[in-house]
Amino acid sequence: MQTHCISDQLEFEGFDARKVVAGFDGGAITSDAGALLLRHADGAIGLFDRVAACFIDHRDPDCTVHSVQTLVGQRIAAIALGQASASVTGTCIALREKTVR
């Protein structure tokens, strides 16, 4: 039996007066779209700063290179992009030393 391939687009129920289409033509695609979405979400609501505000930084400021906001942002991005084992970067260790308010 021969396989029947659909090279056209599939249309789904719209959302908020927008058309939702899945195309399989292999046009301009990326596996990093989640990073773009995360960047826009962070820009819109200050996600990384809001999460970082939950931590009290007891580190010596004279010995600190990266802010808590930077460490939290790196960790959230790593998890969101499927790199949950990003603890090798030291982010987990740095965050583990913080006290949650």
C-alpha positions in Angstrom: 0.0 0.0 0.0 1.4 3.3 -1.0 1.6 6.2 1.5 -0.5 9.2 0.7 1.4 12.4 1.7 -0.2 15.7 2.1 2.1 18.5 1.1 -0.6 21.2 1.5 -1.3 23.1 4.6 -3.6 22.1 7.4 -6.0 24.6 8.8 -7.2 24.6 12.4 -9.9 26.4 14.2 -9.0 30.1 14.4 -8.2 31.9 17.6 -9.1 35.5 18.4 -9.9 36.2 14.8 -6.6 34.8 13.7 -6.0 32.0 11.2 -4.1 29.0 12.5 -2.2 27.0 9.8 0.3 24.2 9.9 2.5 24.0 6.8 4.8 21.2 5.9 6.7 22.8 3.0 9.9 23.1 5.1 10.1 26.9 4.5 11.7 29.1 7.0 11.7 27.0 10.1 13.5 27.0 13.4 13.8 24.9 16.5 14.5 28.0 18.6 11.0 29.6 18.4 10.6 28.9 22.1 13.5 31.2 22.8 11.9 34.0 20.8 8.6 33.5 22.7 10.4 33.5 26.0 12.3 36.7 25.1 9.0 38.5 24.3 7.3 37.2 27.4 10.2 38.4 29.5 10.1 41.8 27.8 6.3 42.1 28.2 6.0 41.1 31.9 9.6 41.2 33.2 9.5 37.5 33.9 13.1 37.0 34.8 13.2 40.1 37.1 10.0 39.1 38.8 11.3 35.6 39.5 14.7 36.9 40.6 13.0 39.3 43.0 12.0 36.2 45.0 15.6 35.6 46.0 17.7 37.4 48.6 21.3 37.7 47.4 23.7 37.2 50.3 26.8 37.1 48.1 29.6 39.7 48.6 29.0 42.3 45.9 32.7 42.8 45.5 33.1 39.2 44.5 29.9 38.9 42.4 30.2 38.8 38.6 26.7 37.8 37.6 23.5 39.3 39.0 20.7 37.1 40.3 18.6 38.3 37.4 21.2 37.0 35.0 21.5 33.7 36.7 17.7 33.2 37.0 17.2 34.3 33.3 19.9 31.8 32.2 18.3 29.0 34.2 14.7 29.7 33.0 15.9 29.8 29.4 17.9 26.6 29.8 14.8 24.8 31.2 12.5 26.2 28.6 14.8 25.1 25.8 15.0 21.6 27.1 18.4 21.9 28.8 17.3 21.0 32.3 20.7 19.7 33.1 22.2 23.2 32.8 23.4 22.9 36.4 26.8 22.3 35.0 27.0 26.0 34.3 26.9 26.6 38.1 23.6 28.3 37.9 21.9 25.8 40.1 24.6 26.0 42.7 24.4 29.8 42.7 20.6 29.7 43.1 20.7 27.0 45.7 22.7 29.3 48.0 20.0 31.9 47.9 17.2 32.1 50.4 13.7 32.4 49.0 11.8 35.3 50.5 
